[in-house]
Amino acid sequence: MKDKGKTTGGVLFCVGAALILTSCATDMSTRASRVRLISAEQVHQCEVQCEALGNVQGSSLPAGGCLSWWGTVKQIAHNNALNELLDNAAEIGATHVFVNLGDYPDLRGEAYRCAYCQDPQGNPDVAYCVDAGTGKRKKAYCRGTDGKILGAAYCRGAEGKDPADCRANGGEWTPAVDETQCEDTGGTWTPEPGNRDACETTGDIWLPAARDPAACEYKGGKWVINTDVLRRLPSGSLQQEALQ
């Protein structure tokens, strides 16, 4: 015959643990809510189209054996671990995650960045050097034999600071003199600084390619997410509920 005292104590322990775990349910952070879960079938797409950032992990207070029958507690523990995993993925700049191993209290996954920064001209953002005095991007230029800078790019027939702006105002964008044209006229060609050392040697500021929305916005660009690898989670799944 079972000891009633031990049985009662075990039940009370389970109930108490359940109440504690329920009270510890975590809310998903804003940045974690922007990370998308992908299916096993879409991992190959991510490997081809996206940048692999590495493994991420999420943990939760273990529910334990006596609570294994309690579905609500199990769901809370799973969601807590998933919330932490997604937040850790967001911290390293991930946009997509494949949860490939584990169950509560530990989940592990592979994080990917399936997005890029589009510059004001509609091209992928790149690293470049900014003139410390003017705050503008340093460009390659040609200096003529008289010491003057030759052939700077300009908008013919309208106002425009760049090709897109020029075309929008009805003008025709005329590019700057290139290296060959410069040398043919006896000028001296000075290339655009192509790396951090070349930029900072002249006392200017190196801006790396934007790897997150904040850096992209700072450079005046638009953060574009690759929607080809997004998936809609089945209604009622623990992951879907965690994302809501």
N, C-alpha and C positions, 0 to 999 in steps of 0.2 A: 504493500500500500504506500502511495506517495505521501511524502511529508507535506501537509497542507500549508505549513508556514513557508516552506521553500517555494512551493508553487505560487502562493500569493506574493511572496517577495519578488519572484521572477517576473510575474505579470506587472507588478508595480514598477519594476526596473524598466521593463519594455515601454510601459506607458510614459514614464518620466523621460526616457530617452527620446521617445517619439515627439513629446511636447517640446523638448529642447531643440531637436532637429527642425521641427516645424517653425519654431520661432527664429531659427537661423537661416531661413530661406532668403537667398540673395536676389537683388534686382539686377537686371542686366544693365551694364553701363551704356552710355550713348555710343561710345566708339565701338564697343563689342556688337551692338545692334546693327552696325554697318557691315560686319563681316558675314559673308554668305557661306552656307554649308553646301558642299558638292557631293555628288554620288560617286560610287566606285567607278562607274562607267565614264565619268567626266574627268577622272584623274589624268588620263592620258592627254586630254585636251589641255589641261592646265600645264602639264609638263612641256607641251609643244608651244603653247601660246603665252604662257606666264613665266614669271620669275619665281623659282623655288627659294623660300626664305629659311626653311628648316623645320624642325619638329617643335611642337608646343604641347603643353600639358595642363590639365586642370584637375583639381582635387576637391573632395568634399568630406565632411564628417562621415565616417563609415556607419552605415545603418546596422550592420551586425546580424548575426544569425537569428536572434529572437525577433528581429524586426523584418525579416525577409518576407513575411506574409503580409506586411502592411504596405499596400500599393501606393498610398499617398506619400508615405515617408520615402519609399524607394524613388518615386518620381522627383520629390524635392531634392534628394541627394544627387540624383543624376543631373538635374537642371543646374544645381549649384556648381557641380564640376564642369558642366558645359559652359556656364557663364564665365567661369574663370579661364577656361581654355580659350574662348573667343576673345576675352579681354587681353590675354597674353598674346594672342595672334595680332590683335589690333595694335598693341604696343610696338611690335616690330614692323608695322606697316602692311600687314596682310589684308587682302580683300576677300579671299576665299580660303576655306579650310576643309580638309577631308579628315573626319574622325575615323581613324583606322584601327584603333586598338583600345581595349579596356571597357570597363563599366564602372559605375560608381563603386568605390569612392575616387577612382582614378581614371581619367580619360586622356588619351594621347592622339595627336593628329599631325598632319602635314600642312604647313601654311604656304600660301602662294600670294604673290602680288599680281593681280590680273587687271591692272590699270596703268595709265600713264598720264603725264601732264602735256597738254596741247598748248603751244605758245600762241600769242595773239594772231599770228599769221596762219594758224591751223596746222603747224608742223609739230612733231614730237619735240618736247623741250630738251635742250642739251646744256651741258656746263659751259660757262663762258666767263670772261673777265670784264669787270665793271670799272670804269675810270673813277678813281677816288674823288676827283675834283668835280666832274659833271654828273656822276651817278648814272651815266649811260654806258651801254655795252661798247667795249673797244673793238673796232673793226680794222681789218687790213687796209692799208692805204699806200698811195704812191706819192712820193715827194719829187717834184721836178728839179731840174738843174738850177732853177732860180730859188729853190728852197720852199716853194709853195706846194701845198697839197693839191694834187690834180684829180680831176674826174670823180668827185664824190657822187654817190647815188642821189637822185632827186626825182620829183614828180613833175612831169612836163604837162602844162596845160591846166593844172589844178593844184590845190593844196593837199598834201598827204605826207605823213611821217613814215609810212611803210607801204609796200606794194598793195596790201588789201585796202588801206585807207585811201590811197591814190586812186585805185580803180573804182572804189565806191563813190568818189567825188567826180568821176568822169575823166580822170587824167590818165597819162601813160607813164608807167614807172621806168625810169632809165637807170640801169644798174651802174655801179661804180666801175672805174677802169680796173681791168684785171692785171695779173702779174705780167703776162706776156705783153700786153699793150704798154704797160709801164716801162718795161725794159727796152721795148722797141723805140721809145721816145727818149731814152737815156736817163730815165728816172730811177729812183731808189725805192725798191719795194719793201714795205714793212708788214710782215704777216700778223694776223690776229693772234694774240697769246693763246697757245693751244693746251696749256696745262697750268696747274697751280703755281709751280715754281716760276715759270716765265711771267705770270701775272703779278705775283707778289714781289718779284725782284724789282719791279718798277714802282712799288708802293701802292698797287691797285688791289681790288677785291675780287677774289675768285668765288663765283656762285656755282655750286655743283648742280647737276640735273635734279629737278624736283622729284622726290620719292614719296611725297605724301600731299594731301590736299592743302595743308597750310603753306607748305613751301611753294606749291604751285600757284596759289593765290597771291603770295608775296611777289612772285615773278610776273604777275599779270596774266597767268595762263588759266586754262580750264581743265579740271580733273575729269578724265574720261575713263569709265569702268567698262571692261570687256563683258558685255552682256551675253556673249555666246556661251559662256560657261556657267551661267546662272541656272538654278533649277528651282522648281516649286516643290516644297516638301509635302508629303502626304498629310492631309488634314487629320488632326488628332495625334500626330506623333509627338514624342517628348521634345524633339528638337524644334518643331514648329511652334509648340506652346511656349518654349523658352524664348523664341524670337518675337513673340507677340507682346 
